[in-house]
């Protein structure tokens, strides 16, 4: 009997290992030092993880397309770009928590430990080369997220966490069923293997290896139904995670019930990671599979309508941002309907700009709210006269979220609309444009109130402006303006067609 040694290569795992080290140190060493020291250590680990993805460190991973564990983990350029966005959003969340965790009653090392474990799961999804690694990353991220949503000692937080856990578990169960069906149809968990089998099923003439003939005969056409069922079940499972309608019901309650720094994390980092998984599966492994495109376009349409219309009636700013996140999920998902060479760069650009815009908005809410229920829209009247820098920064980000030029959100929506339109989804593009116009109303209403004079006493927290939160806001606003004025700064990296030809790992 011969034994084959596993393909153990820790270099592609380097960014994940840095983050995991932060999680372990937070778990073991958090009892012997202050939570603030633990947080700064974790921020340093995240910076090292980000640098390891570039060529700035000696073992930089950019343009090396390394893999490990027989392709189960892949550090290609797609993983590195999305991993960079995950690291950026995570640093923003930790910086905001430095100022607000004590007020939210979550200032203990377990908070940092759970956050770093969740980030580890997010990076595993982005670096996944097969469905098993993706599922492991998704579960690590989800389980840590359930705990984070309930860490605050309040009935509201516990209720939101329980709802998140129950619906998230249902989503995970559906996803696992989908993976089982997909394995039954294709005989592989690997993205490249699935993509190859799907191509063989759809085009039997491409089969040229006699050794594979028996397997191929077994796959087509009897297993086509299993393939379609698996793809649709996986789409439903991911729809829970990214909050596509009608699987979005958990989002407003969890965002408004969780500590605001966690709402920031869920709306940016977790969303980016879930879309990374969808990109790997639907624009890579299942790009040629039938049926899922048709279902996804209707889910997107429902998401755009429900998210934007529900946001219009919100009076609490945190819940407004929750429905805004649902609406932007619809815009982001439009990129998946396009060819990977067009939709991939659009999605990566949009994910970065959305992380910056949403991160700033939640950071300002976290700084100014008196308690974790957030601010009401009416409370924001006259904010410019009390906190002028925050008011201007929030107005810029709201304008960018609405898609107004010259801010980054305009180009994000433009690229998403263009990608879907060019692939034949004209009606959906028109619907997205109409709902984007509707969003102007609910985004510009608080923006206008902030600049109106107000003679009533201030209702926000008076001492909210602190250096880490200010740094987060400054970073986000500069990014929104710079990426709006010079979108090529980031888009040119992502638009290289060579990156997207290898999305499923075929050709490596």
C-alpha positions as CSV (number, residue, x, y, z in Angstrom):
1,X,0.0,0.0,0.0
2,X,1.4,3.4,-0.9
3,X,0.8,6.5,1.1
4,X,0.6,10.0,-0.4
5,X,1.8,12.8,1.8
6,X,-0.6,15.8,2.0
7,X,0.3,19.0,0.2
8,X,1.2,20.9,3.3
9,X,2.2,24.5,2.5
10,X,1.7,27.1,5.2
11,X,2.8,30.1,3.1
12,X,-0.6,30.6,1.4
13,X,-2.2,30.4,4.9
14,X,0.1,33.2,6.3
15,X,-2.7,35.9,6.5
16,X,-5.1,33.5,8.2
17,X,-2.4,32.4,10.6
18,X,-1.7,35.9,11.7
19,X,-5.4,36.5,12.5
20,X,-5.6,33.1,14.2
21,X,-2.6,34.0,16.4
22,X,-4.5,37.1,17.5
23,X,-7.5,35.0,18.4
24,X,-5.5,32.5,20.4
25,X,-3.6,35.2,22.2
26,X,-6.9,37.0,23.0
27,X,-8.3,33.7,24.4
28,X,-5.3,32.6,26.5
29,X,-3.6,35.9,27.4
30,X,-6.6,38.2,27.7
31,X,-7.0,37.4,31.4
32,X,-3.6,38.8,32.2
33,X,-3.7,42.2,30.5
34,X,-6.1,44.9,29.7
35,X,-8.6,44.5,26.9
36,X,-7.2,47.7,25.3
37,X,-3.7,46.0,25.0
38,X,-5.4,42.9,23.5
39,X,-7.2,45.0,20.9
40,X,-4.0,46.9,19.8
41,X,-2.2,43.5,19.5
42,X,-5.0,42.2,17.3
43,X,-4.9,45.4,15.1
44,X,-1.2,44.7,14.7
45,X,-1.9,41.1,13.6
46,X,-4.5,42.4,11.1
47,X,-1.9,44.8,9.7
48,X,0.6,42.0,9.3
49,X,-2.0,39.9,7.7
50,X,-2.8,42.7,5.2
51,X,0.9,43.3,4.5
52,X,1.5,39.5,3.9
53,X,-1.0,39.7,1.1
54,X,1.1,42.3,-0.7
55,X,4.7,42.3,-1.9
56,X,5.7,44.6,1.0
57,X,6.9,41.7,3.1
58,X,9.4,39.2,1.9
59,X,6.8,36.4,1.7
60,X,4.3,38.6,0.0
61,X,1.6,36.5,-1.9
62,X,0.5,38.9,-4.6
63,X,0.8,37.4,-8.2
64,X,2.1,34.0,-6.9
65,X,-1.1,32.0,-7.1
66,X,0.0,29.6,-4.3
67,X,-2.2,26.8,-3.1
68,X,-2.1,24.2,-0.3
69,X,-3.8,21.0,0.8
70,X,-4.3,19.8,-2.8
71,X,-6.0,23.0,-3.8
72,X,-8.3,23.3,-0.7
73,X,-6.7,26.6,0.1
74,X,-5.8,29.1,-2.7
75,X,-4.0,32.4,-2.3
76,X,-4.7,33.7,-5.7
77,X,-5.2,37.4,-6.5
78,X,-9.0,37.2,-6.0
79,X,-8.5,35.9,-2.5
80,X,-5.9,38.5,-1.7
81,X,-8.1,41.5,-2.9
82,X,-11.1,40.3,-1.0
83,X,-8.9,39.4,2.0
84,X,-7.6,42.9,2.0
85,X,-11.2,44.3,2.1
86,X,-11.9,41.9,5.0
87,X,-8.8,43.1,6.9
88,X,-9.7,46.7,6.3
89,X,-13.3,46.3,7.6
90,X,-12.0,44.3,10.6
91,X,-9.5,47.1,11.6
92,X,-12.3,49.7,11.4
93,X,-14.5,47.5,13.7
94,X,-11.7,47.1,16.2
95,X,-10.8,50.8,16.2
96,X,-14.4,51.8,16.8
97,X,-14.7,49.2,19.6
98,X,-11.8,50.8,21.4
99,X,-14.0,53.8,22.1
100,X,-17.4,52.3,22.5
101,X,-17.0,48.7,23.8
102,X,-17.1,49.9,27.5
103,X,-20.3,51.9,26.9
104,X,-21.8,48.8,25.1
105,X,-20.8,46.6,28.1
106,X,-18.6,44.3,25.9
107,X,-15.2,45.6,27.0
108,X,-13.6,42.2,27.8
109,X,-11.1,40.0,26.0
110,X,-13.7,37.4,24.9
111,X,-15.1,40.1,22.6
112,X,-11.8,40.4,20.8
113,X,-11.3,36.6,20.8
114,X,-14.7,36.0,19.1
115,X,-14.1,38.8,16.7
116,X,-10.7,37.4,15.6
117,X,-12.2,33.9,15.2
118,X,-14.9,35.3,13.0
119,X,-12.3,37.1,10.9
120,X,-10.4,33.8,10.6
121,X,-13.5,32.2,9.2
122,X,-14.1,35.1,6.8
123,X,-10.5,34.8,5.4
124,X,-10.9,31.0,5.1
125,X,-14.0,31.6,2.8
126,X,-12.0,34.1,0.7
127,X,-9.1,31.7,0.4
128,X,-11.1,28.5,-0.1
129,X,-10.4,26.2,-3.1
130,X,-13.2,23.7,-2.4
131,X,-16.6,23.5,-0.8
132,X,-15.4,21.9,2.4
133,X,-12.9,24.7,3.3
134,X,-15.6,27.2,2.4
135,X,-18.1,25.5,4.7
136,X,-15.6,25.3,7.6
137,X,-14.9,29.1,7.2
138,X,-18.6,29.9,6.9
139,X,-19.4,28.0,10.1
140,X,-16.5,29.5,12.1
141,X,-17.6,33.0,11.0
142,X,-21.3,32.3,11.7
143,X,-20.8,30.7,15.2
144,X,-18.6,33.5,16.3
145,X,-21.0,36.0,14.9
146,X,-23.9,34.5,16.9
147,X,-22.0,34.9,20.1
148,X,-20.9,38.5,19.2
149,X,-24.5,39.5,18.6
150,X,-25.5,38.3,22.1
151,X,-22.5,39.4,24.2
152,X,-24.1,42.6,25.4
153,X,-26.0,42.0,28.6
154,X,-29.5,43.0,27.4
155,X,-32.8,41.4,26.5
156,X,-32.7,43.1,23.1
157,X,-29.2,41.7,22.3
158,X,-30.2,38.2,23.4
159,X,-33.3,38.3,21.2
160,X,-31.4,39.5,18.2
161,X,-28.7,36.8,18.7
162,X,-31.2,34.0,19.1
163,X,-33.0,35.1,15.9
164,X,-29.6,35.3,14.1
165,X,-28.7,31.8,15.4
166,X,-32.0,30.1,14.4
167,X,-32.2,31.6,10.9
168,X,-28.5,31.3,10.4
169,X,-28.6,27.6,11.3
170,X,-31.4,27.1,8.9
171,X,-29.3,28.7,6.2
172,X,-26.3,26.6,7.0
173,X,-28.4,23.4,6.9
174,X,-29.8,24.3,3.5
175,X,-26.3,25.1,2.3
176,X,-25.0,21.7,3.5
177,X,-27.8,19.9,1.7
178,X,-26.8,21.8,-1.4
179,X,-23.2,20.8,-1.1
180,X,-24.3,17.2,-0.7
181,X,-26.4,17.4,-3.8
182,X,-23.6,19.0,-5.8
183,X,-21.2,16.3,-4.7
184,X,-23.7,13.7,-5.8
185,X,-24.0,15.3,-9.2
186,X,-20.4,16.0,-9.9
187,X,-18.4,13.7,-7.7
188,X,-16.1,16.5,-6.5
189,X,-15.9,19.2,-3.7
190,X,-13.1,21.1,-5.5
191,X,-14.2,24.2,-7.4
192,X,-12.1,23.3,-10.4
193,X,-13.3,19.7,-10.3
194,X,-17.0,20.9,-10.2
195,X,-16.5,23.4,-13.0
196,X,-14.9,20.7,-15.2
197,X,-17.7,18.2,-14.5
198,X,-20.4,20.7,-15.2
199,X,-18.8,21.5,-18.5
200,X,-18.6,17.8,-19.3
201,X,-22.3,17.3,-18.4
202,X,-23.4,20.2,-20.6
203,X,-21.0,19.5,-23.4
204,X,-20.4,15.7,-23.6
205,X,-18.3,16.2,-26.7
206,X,-15.6,17.8,-24.7
207,X,-14.9,14.5,-22.9
208,X,-11.7,13.2,-24.4
209,X,-10.4,10.9,-21.7
210,X,-11.5,7.3,-22.0
211,X,-10.9,6.8,-18.3
212,X,-13.5,9.4,-17.5
213,X,-16.1,8.1,-19.8
214,X,-17.8,5.8,-17.3
215,X,-18.1,8.7,-14.8
216,X,-19.4,11.1,-17.4
217,X,-22.1,8.6,-18.5
218,X,-23.2,8.4,-14.9
219,X,-23.4,12.2,-14.7
220,X,-25.5,13.0,-17.7
221,X,-28.4,13.4,-18.2
222,X,-29.8,11.7,-15.1
223,X,-27.9,13.8,-12.6
224,X,-28.8,17.2,-14.2
225,X,-31.8,17.5,-11.8
226,X,-29.5,16.9,-8.8
227,X,-27.0,19.4,-10.1
228,X,-29.7,22.1,-10.5
229,X,-31.2,21.2,-7.1
230,X,-27.8,21.5,-5.5
231,X,-27.0,24.8,-7.1
232,X,-30.4,26.3,-6.0
233,X,-30.0,25.0,-2.4
234,X,-26.6,26.5,-2.2
235,X,-28.0,29.8,-3.5
236,X,-30.7,29.7,-0.8
237,X,-28.1,29.0,1.9
238,X,-26.0,32.0,0.7
239,X,-29.1,34.1,0.5
240,X,-29.5,33.8,4.3
241,X,-25.9,34.8,4.8
242,X,-26.0,37.9,2.6
243,X,-29.6,38.8,3.3
244,X,-31.2,38.5,-0.1
245,X,-35.0,38.7,0.1
246,X,-37.0,36.8,1.2
247,X,-34.2,35.4,3.4
248,X,-33.4,38.8,4.9
249,X,-35.8,39.0,7.9
250,X,-33.0,38.6,10.5
251,X,-31.1,41.6,9.3
252,X,-33.0,44.6,10.8
253,X,-33.4,43.0,14.2
254,X,-29.8,41.8,14.5
255,X,-28.3,45.0,13.3
256,X,-30.4,47.1,15.7
257,X,-30.1,44.7,18.7
258,X,-26.4,43.9,18.5
259,X,-23.7,46.4,19.8
260,X,-23.1,49.0,17.1
261,X,-19.5,48.0,16.5
262,X,-20.7,44.5,15.8
263,X,-23.4,45.8,13.5
264,X,-20.5,47.5,11.6
265,X,-18.7,44.2,11.5
266,X,-21.7,42.2,10.3
267,X,-22.7,44.8,7.6
268,X,-19.2,45.0,6.2
269,X,-16.8,42.1,6.9
270,X,-19.3,39.3,7.1
271,X,-21.1,40.5,4.0
272,X,-17.8,40.7,2.1
273,X,-16.9,37.2,3.1
274,X,-20.3,35.7,2.2
275,X,-20.0,37.4,-1.3
276,X,-16.5,36.0,-1.6
277,X,-18.1,32.5,-1.2
278,X,-20.8,33.3,-3.7
279,X,-18.2,34.5,-6.2
280,X,-16.1,31.3,-5.8
281,X,-19.2,29.1,-6.2
282,X,-21.4,30.8,-8.8
283,X,-18.8,32.7,-10.9
284,X,-16.3,29.9,-10.7
285,X,-17.5,26.4,-10.0
286,X,-21.1,26.8,-11.3
287,X,-20.6,29.5,-13.8
288,X,-21.9,27.2,-16.6
289,X,-24.6,25.5,-14.5
290,X,-28.2,26.1,-15.5
291,X,-31.1,27.6,-13.6
292,X,-29.5,29.5,-10.8
293,X,-29.2,32.7,-12.9
294,X,-32.9,32.8,-13.5
295,X,-33.7,32.4,-9.8
296,X,-31.0,34.9,-8.6
297,X,-32.4,37.7,-10.8
298,X,-35.8,37.4,-9.1
299,X,-34.2,37.3,-5.7
300,X,-32.3,40.5,-6.6
301,X,-35.5,42.2,-7.8
302,X,-37.3,41.4,-4.6
303,X,-34.3,42.5,-2.5
304,X,-34.1,45.9,-4.3
305,X,-37.8,46.6,-3.9
306,X,-38.1,45.4,-0.3
307,X,-34.8,46.9,0.9
308,X,-35.4,50.3,-0.5
309,X,-39.1,50.6,0.2
310,X,-38.7,49.4,3.8
311,X,-35.8,51.8,4.5
312,X,-38.0,54.7,3.4
313,X,-40.3,54.1,6.5
314,X,-37.6,53.8,9.2
315,X,-37.3,56.3,11.9
316,X,-34.3,54.8,13.7
317,X,-31.0,55.3,11.9
318,X,-29.6,51.9,12.8
319,X,-32.6,50.2,11.3
320,X,-32.4,52.5,8.3
321,X,-28.8,51.3,7.8
322,X,-29.9,47.7,8.1
323,X,-32.4,48.0,5.3
324,X,-29.8,50.0,3.3
325,X,-27.5,47.0,3.7
326,X,-30.3,44.7,2.3
327,X,-30.7,47.1,-0.7
328,X,-27.0,47.1,-1.4
329,X,-27.0,43.3,-1.2
330,X,-29.2,43.5,-4.3
331,X,-26.9,45.9,-6.1
332,X,-23.9,43.7,-5.2
333,X,-25.5,40.5,-6.3
334,X,-26.1,41.9,-9.8
335,X,-22.4,41.5,-10.4
336,X,-22.8,37.7,-10.1
337,X,-25.1,37.7,-13.1
338,X,-22.4,39.0,-15.4
339,X,-19.4,37.1,-16.9
340,X,-16.6,36.8,-14.3
341,X,-14.3,39.1,-16.3
342,X,-16.8,41.9,-15.9
343,X,-18.8,41.0,-12.8
344,X,-15.7,40.1,-10.7
345,X,-13.9,43.5,-10.9
346,X,-17.3,45.3,-10.3
347,X,-18.0,43.2,-7.3
348,X,-14.6,43.7,-5.7
349,X,-14.7,47.5,-6.3
350,X,-18.2,47.7,-4.9
351,X,-17.3,45.6,-1.8
352,X,-14.4,48.0,-1.0
353,X,-16.4,51.1,-1.4
354,X,-19.4,49.7,0.5
355,X,-17.1,48.7,3.4
356,X,-15.8,52.3,3.6
357,X,-19.2,54.0,3.3
358,X,-21.1,51.7,5.7
359,X,-18.1,51.6,8.1
360,X,-18.1,55.4,8.5
361,X,-21.8,55.6,9.0
362,X,-21.8,52.9,11.8
363,X,-18.7,54.4,13.4
364,X,-20.4,57.8,13.7
365,X,-23.6,56.2,15.1
366,X,-21.5,54.2,17.6
367,X,-19.7,57.4,18.7
368,X,-22.8,59.6,19.1
369,X,-25.5,57.3,20.4
370,X,-26.3,57.4,24.1
371,X,-27.2,53.7,24.2
372,X,-27.0,50.7,21.8
373,X,-30.5,51.4,20.3
374,X,-28.9,54.1,18.1
375,X,-30.1,57.5,17.1
376,X,-33.5,58.4,15.7
377,X,-33.6,60.4,12.4
378,X,-35.1,63.4,14.3
379,X,-32.2,63.3,16.8
380,X,-29.8,64.2,14.0
381,X,-31.3,67.7,13.4
382,X,-28.7,70.3,13.9
383,X,-25.8,67.8,14.3
384,X,-23.6,70.0,12.1
385,X,-23.6,72.8,14.8
386,X,-22.6,70.3,17.5
387,X,-20.3,67.9,15.7
388,X,-19.4,69.6,12.4
389,X,-16.8,67.1,11.2
390,X,-19.0,64.1,11.9
391,X,-21.9,65.7,10.2
392,X,-19.9,66.5,7.0
393,X,-18.4,63.0,7.0
394,X,-21.8,61.3,7.4
395,X,-23.3,63.5,4.7
396,X,-20.5,62.5,2.3
397,X,-21.0,58.8,3.1
398,X,-24.8,59.0,2.8
399,X,-24.5,60.7,-0.6
400,X,-22.1,58.0,-1.7
401,X,-24.5,55.2,-0.5
402,X,-27.2,56.9,-2.5
403,X,-24.9,56.7,-5.6
404,X,-24.3,60.4,-6.1
405,X,-21.2,61.5,-8.0
406,X,-18.3,62.2,-7.5
407,X,-18.2,59.8,-4.6
408,X,-17.1,56.1,-4.8
409,X,-20.7,54.7,-4.5
410,X,-21.6,56.2,-7.9
411,X,-18.9,54.1,-9.7
412,X,-19.8,51.0,-7.6
413,X,-23.4,51.1,-8.7
414,X,-22.4,52.1,-12.3
415,X,-20.1,49.1,-12.6
416,X,-22.7,46.7,-11.2
417,X,-25.4,48.1,-13.5
418,X,-23.1,47.9,-16.5
419,X,-22.1,44.3,-15.7
420,X,-25.7,43.1,-15.5
421,X,-26.9,45.1,-18.5
422,X,-24.2,43.8,-20.8
423,X,-25.1,40.2,-19.9
424,X,-28.7,40.7,-21.0
425,X,-30.5,41.7,-17.7
426,X,-31.8,45.1,-19.0
427,X,-35.1,45.0,-17.1
428,X,-33.3,44.3,-13.8
429,X,-30.9,47.2,-14.5
430,X,-33.8,49.5,-15.1
431,X,-35.4,48.4,-11.8
432,X,-32.1,48.9,-10.0
433,X,-31.8,52.4,-11.4
434,X,-35.4,53.2,-10.3
435,X,-34.9,51.9,-6.7
436,X,-31.6,53.7,-6.5
437,X,-33.4,57.0,-7.2
438,X,-36.0,56.1,-4.5
439,X,-33.0,55.6,-2.1
440,X,-32.2,59.3,-2.5
441,X,-35.2,60.1,-0.3
442,X,-34.2,58.2,2.8
443,X,-30.5,58.9,2.5
444,X,-30.8,62.7,2.0
445,X,-33.5,63.2,4.7
446,X,-31.1,62.7,7.6
447,X,-28.4,64.5,5.6
448,X,-30.6,67.6,5.3
449,X,-31.7,67.5,9.0
450,X,-28.1,67.6,10.1
451,X,-27.6,71.0,8.6
452,X,-30.8,72.5,9.9
453,X,-30.7,74.7,13.0
454,X,-32.0,73.2,16.2
455,X,-32.8,75.0,19.5
456,X,-33.6,71.8,21.5
457,X,-30.9,70.2,23.8
458,X,-28.6,67.8,22.1
459,X,-29.7,64.2,22.2
460,X,-26.4,62.5,21.3
461,X,-23.6,61.5,23.5
462,X,-21.5,64.6,24.2
463,X,-18.0,62.9,24.4
464,X,-18.2,60.7,21.4
465,X,-15.3,62.1,19.4
466,X,-12.2,60.0,20.3
467,X,-9.0,59.4,18.3
468,X,-9.5,55.7,17.1
469,X,-13.1,56.5,15.9
470,X,-11.9,59.7,14.3
471,X,-9.2,57.8,12.5
472,X,-11.8,55.3,11.2
473,X,-14.0,58.1,10.0
474,X,-11.1,59.9,8.3
475,X,-9.9,56.7,6.6
476,X,-13.3,55.9,5.3
477,X,-14.1,59.4,4.0
478,X,-10.7,59.8,2.3
479,X,-11.3,56.4,0.6
480,X,-14.8,57.3,-0.5
481,X,-13.6,60.6,-2.0
482,X,-10.4,59.2,-3.5
483,X,-12.0,56.1,-5.1
484,X,-14.7,58.4,-6.4
485,X,-12.3,60.8,-8.1
486,X,-9.8,58.2,-9.2
487,X,-11.7,54.8,-9.4
488,X,-8.8,53.3,-11.4
489,X,-6.7,53.3,-8.2
490,X,-8.5,50.1,-7.2
491,X,-10.4,49.0,-10.3
492,X,-7.3,48.6,-12.5
493,X,-5.9,46.0,-10.1
494,X,-9.2,44.1,-10.2
495,X,-9.9,44.4,-13.9
496,X,-6.9,42.3,-15.0
497,X,-8.7,39.5,-17.1
498,X,-6.0,37.0,-16.1
499,X,-7.2,37.1,-12.5
500,X,-10.7,36.0,-13.4
501,X,-9.8,33.3,-15.9
502,X,-8.5,31.3,-12.9
503,X,-11.4,32.0,-10.6
504,X,-12.4,28.3,-10.3
505,X,-8.8,27.2,-10.3
506,X,-8.9,25.7,-13.8
507,X,-5.7,26.1,-15.7
508,X,-3.4,26.2,-12.6
